[in-house]
Amino acid sequence: MRYRLRTLVEHLLLPVHTTLNLHHRFVTHPRHPLRRSRLNRYRAASVESVLRLIRQYPKRAFDYEPLTIGGKPAPIVEDVVVGKPFCQLRRFHHAGTAKAPKVLFVAAMSGHHATLSKDTLREFLPDFDVYITDWVDARLVPMAEGRFGFDEYVQYLIEFLDALGPNVHLVGLCQAAVPALCAAAVMAEDRHPHRPRTLSLLAGPIDIRVNRNAVTKLANHIPLALMRLNVHKVPSRYPGAGRLVYPGYLQLGAFVSLNLRTHIAKHVQFFKDVAQGNQAAAQKHRVFYDEYNAMMDTTAEFYLETLERVFMDQQLARGTLQVHGRRVDCAALKDIALLTLEGAQDEMVALGVTEAAQNLCSKLPARLREHHVQEGVGHYGIFNGSLYKSDIAPRMKAFMRRHAAASARGARGGKDVTPTCRQQPW
């Protein structure tokens, strides 16, 4: 019922949005005689601020600009390599990456579209063959396509890795770190020929018992039955009508509530920037929130199973997690190099929570392990921003190249002289 009411309100607000949009175009028109006046700038700021509160935010496109390689433009080609009901495996490449190492980014399915990771991928475009899991909005998937829960998510990753072939570098982003580790463990136990060469886990909730924060402490106090109240049926106007989902608008509300004061302050500053003519800062705000506010529905089964298995029961950390009835054994990882990355000021995934994967992969040799805590970044700074560009992405690429080279030497029968990573008490 709430979802239907939300959809009805969105429909009723369309005339209001159209009217405000026309008014905004009028007061900001280049030929408006008072366009640069202080009063008119404040009017434009007021209208746009209201518009941004009531408008709908569609999924953004990746739309990478061409790179410049060797003084020549190199357009980025985007392809859908594998299409499945709940996900499209997208590839980004150019003429210079035909034989480049493959890296598969696993985007989190927690409300935001995979395009939120656009800047994460950008740093790998020049010298890697880049892939990402582009999850489909659950309200667009017909009921006839069946369920999509945690098990199906892991199975998708295994199928994608199998389709890409050997020596792929697998990267689990945030929440996706858990299913990425599960997929690698299952393939490692099967000695699958296309198991990943390296596995990088960035700020993921591997074992929240290690260091609980305000976010994860809620798992101890909120019963699963209460969380089921977030589940609603998709209204009839969408292809997935009748499917039970965790609506994107509720997920956005949950994200915003974690840093409510910060978001309010940013919107107030946006009003000031527009009113004062600071267009560069205002445009930066628009670009960020156009992506941040674009949300997708998640299937109810994936939402509830992730809550129960990862956050409430910590099944992976306890060794009880099963995928399609089969226990996931992280100790099966013996030749997949593991990199764990955390942010020193991460307000969502506390220090040590992602590093816990190193302990779970107990049979992995020390030379195949690396852990790094990045100073000066919070949760989102692990995936984008200046320190991601200058420190984190280069570290990830160096890790991948080092272990890919070691694997190639091993295949030729050479001696593995991979440098030993910084020692940790694993």
N, C-alpha and C positions, 0 to 999 in steps of 0.2 A: 504493500500500500504506500509506504513512504517513497519508494522509487517512482511509483506512478505519479504521486503528488509532485515530486521533484521535476519529473518530465513535464507535467502540466504547467508548473510555474515557469519553467524554461520557455515553454511555448507561449505563455501569456506575456512574457517579458520581451518577446521579439519585436512588437511594435515600439516599445519603449527604447529598446536598443537601436532600432532603425532611426527613430526620431533624434536620439542623442548623437548618433553617428553623423547624421546630416548637419546637426548644429555644430558639432566639432569640426567638420569639414569647412563650414562657413567661417567660423571664428579663426581658423588657422590657414585660410586660403591666402596665397601669396598676394592677391590683389585687394585684400581687405584693408581699408584705409587706416584702421586702428590696430592692425595685427601686432605691431611691436609695442603698443602701449601697455603700461603696467596692468591696467584694469582688464584689458583683453587677455593678457597672458594668464591672469588669475582665473578668468572665466574658462579659458581653454584647459587649465590644470584641473579645475573642478569637474568639467564635463568628462574629461578623459579618465579621471580617477573613478568616477561613478561607472563609466563604461566598462572599465577593467574589472569592476566588482561583479557586474551582472552578465558579462559576455561569456560565451562558451569558447573553450580553447581546444581546437582540433589538434590531432597529432601533427607534429612538425616533420618536415623532410630532412634527410641528412644533408643533401646538397653541398657536398664538399667543393670548394673552389679548386681550380687546377694548381698543381705544384709546379715549381720551377726547378728542373733538374738539368744540370749541365748547360744552364742558360736558356733552356727551351721549356715551353709549357708542357706539362704532362697531365692531361685531364684524368680525373678519377672516374673510373667506370664502376657502376653499381649494378650487381646482378643478384637475382634470387637463385641460389644454387639448389636448395631443397625446399619445397613447399609442403607444409603439413597443416592440418586444420587449425592447430593452436600456435603455430610458429612458422616463420619464414627464416631460413638460414641465408643471410645476406653476405655478399662478398664485395669488397672494395679493393680495386687494383688499378694499376696503370702499366704502361708498356715496359717499365723497368722492373716490375715485380713478378714477371712470368715464372722465374725460377727462384723466387725469394722464399724464405721460410714462412710457413703458415702459422697464424696465431688466431685462435678462436676465443672470442670474448663471450662469456655467458652473462647476459644482462639479468639483473634481478627482476622477478615478476612480483613487484610489490606496489603496483599502482601506476608508476611512471612508465612511459614508453622507452624503448631501447635508445631512442634519439637523445635521451638525457645523457647518454655516454658518448655523445658525438665528439666532445673534446678529448675524451679518454683515448678513443681510436685514432684521433688525428695525428698524434705523435708517432704512431706506428706506420702510417701510410707511406712515407718515403721509401722504406726498405723492408717492409713485410707485406705478405699477402694476407689481408685482414678479413676476418669473418666475425659476425655477431648474430646471436639469437634474437630475432625481432619478434617478440611474443605478440599474439593477436588479441585484441580487445575481446574478452569473453562474451560480451553482449552481441558480438557480430558472428559468433559461431553457432550454427543451428544445433538444436538438441540432437538431431540425428547423428552428429559426430561423436556422441558419447561423452564419457567423463574425462577429466584431466586433473589428476591429483599429483601428489609428490612422486609416486612411482612412475607415472607417465612422463613427468618432467625429466627424471633421471634417464629413462629409456630413450627419450628424444636426444639427449646429449650423447649417449652411446651410439645411436644411429648416425648422428651428425659426424662424430669422430670417425666412424667406420667409413662414411662417404668421403671424407677428406683424405683418408689414407694415413700412412705412417708419419711419425716425427712431427706431429702437430703440437704447438705450444698452447696449453689450455689455461685460460684466465677466468677465475670466478670472482665476480664483482659483488661485494656486499652480501646480501642474503643468498645470492647464487653460489657462494663459496661452498655451502653445505652440499647441495646436489652435485656440484662439480667434483668435489672430493669423493662423493659416493660413486659417481660414474667412473672416475679413475680407479677406485678400489675394486669395483666389480670387473673392469677390464683387465686390471693387473692380476687379479686372482685367476681369471680365465686365460692368462697369457695371450690376450688378444693381440694380434699383430699390429693393430692400429691404435693401441693404447697411446696416450699422449707422451711426448718426450719430456716435457716439463709441465708442472702445475703451479700456477701462481694464485694465491688466495689473498684478496685485498679487503681488509676490514670486514670479515665475515663472522657470523655468530657460531663458531665451531663448538665452543663449550662455555656457555654463559656462567657456569658455576665458578669459573676461575676468578672472576672479578666482576661482581654484580654492580650495576649502576641503577639509576632511578627507572630507566626504561625496562630493564630485564627483571627488576624486582616485582614489577606488576604481574609477571607470570606466576608468582607465588600466591597472589591474592585475588586474581580474577579467574573464576571457573570458566571452563570451556563453554558451558551452557550459556553464560552471559555473553560470551563473544559471538555465539550463534545469532544474537540479536542483530548483528551487522550483516547478516545474510538476507538477501532479498531476491525476488524473481524479476527477471528482465521484462520490462513492459512490451506490449504487443507491437510497438512501432519498429522494433529492432529485429534483425534476422535471428538472434538467439533468444527470442521470446520464450519465456517459461523456464529458462536456465537459471539455476540458483547461483548467485554471484555475491562477491564482496564489492559493492559499487565503488567506482573511482572517486566520486565526490566525498564519500566517507573516509577513504584512505587519505585524500588530500587534507581533510579536516584534522585527521590524526597527526599527519606530518606537521601541519602548521601549529597545532597545539603544543608541540614539543619546544618550539621556539617562538611563541606567540609575540612576545615583546619585540623580538628582532624583526619579525615580518611587519608588524605595525610600524616600527621605526623606519623600515625601508620604504613603505608606502607613503608615509608622511614626507620623507626626504624626496621621494619621486614628485610629489605635489610641489614641493619647494623648487626642485630643479626645473620643472616645466614652467612654473610661474616666474622664475628668475632667468629663464632662457638658457639654462645649462643643458643643451641638447645632447651632448656626448654622454653625460651621466644618465640622463633620462632614457636614452636609447639603450644603454647597457641594462637598465632596469627592465625595459620592455622585452629585450631578447631573453633575459634570464627567466622572467615570470611567464612569458609565452610558452616556454618549455616546461617550467616547473608546474604550471597549472593545467597542462594537458595530461589528463589521467585516463586510465583504462580500467575496466572491470577485471577482477580476478575470479576464477571459478571458486565456488564455495568449498569444494573438496580440497583444492590446493591450499587455500587460506587456512582452513581448519586443521588439516593434516600437518602443515608447517608449524602452526602454533603448538599443536600437541607434541609433535616429534622433536622439534628443535628447541622451542622455548620453554615448554612446560615439563616435558619428561627428559629432555636432553639425551635422546636415545642414541645418537651417534657417539657422544662422549662416553656413554655407559656401555656401549658395545651391544645394544639391543635393537638397533635400527634395522629394519628389513625393507627390501625393495622387491616387490612381487614375491613375497614369502621367503626371500633369501637374505640371510644376515650379511650386513656390510662389514667387511673386515679391512680396516685401514692398514693393518700390519701387512697386507698383501702387497703394498707398494714397496718394491725393492730396487727398481731401476728407473723410477720416474722422479726426476729432480724436483724438489719442493721449495718454493719461495713463499714466505708469509710476510705480509706487510701491514703495519698498523700506524695510526696517527697518534702522536703523543697527547693531543688535545681532543681526541675523538669523544664526542658527547653521546654517541649512540652505541658504538661497539668498544667496550673498555679494553685497556691494555691487557694482553695475555690471552684474550678470548680467541683471537685468530691464531696466535702462536701455539695454542693447544693442539693444533693439527700436527705439529712436530712430534708431540708425545704419542699421539694416536698412531702415527706411522713409525712404529717402534723398530721395525727391521730395515729401515732405510739407512744406508751408510752415511756417515757424517759428511763425506765429500759431496753428497747430493742434497744437502740441506743448507738453507740460508734464511735468516730472519732479520728484518729491519724495522726499526721504529723511527718514523719520520718526525722530527721536531718541527714545531710551528704550524701544524695542520690539524684541523678537526676532521669530521667524517668526510665531508664532500671534498676537502683538500687532498684526500688520498687519490681521488679520481680525476681532478682537474685543478687548474690554477697554476701559478708561477712555480711553486715548489714541485708540483707534479711534473711540469715540463723540464725543470732544471735538474731534479734529483731522482724522482721516483721512476718515471718512464725510462730514462737512461739506465738505471739500475736493473729494471726488468729486462730490457733488451740485451744488456751485457750478460745477464744470467742465462737467458735463452741461447744466445750465441755460444757462450762458453760450454754449455752442456750439449748443444747440438754438435759442436766440434769434437767434444770428447766421445760422443756416440759414433761419429764418423770414423774417428781413429780406432775405436774398438771394433767397428765393422771391418776395418782393413787389417785388423790384427795387431795394431800398434799399441804401445803402452799408454794407459790413461794417466795423464799428468795433470788432471784437473785440480786446481788449487783447492785446498781444504777451506771450507767456509768457517766463519767465526764460530768458535766453540760455544755451545749452549748446553745446559744440564738436561738434555733430552734422554 
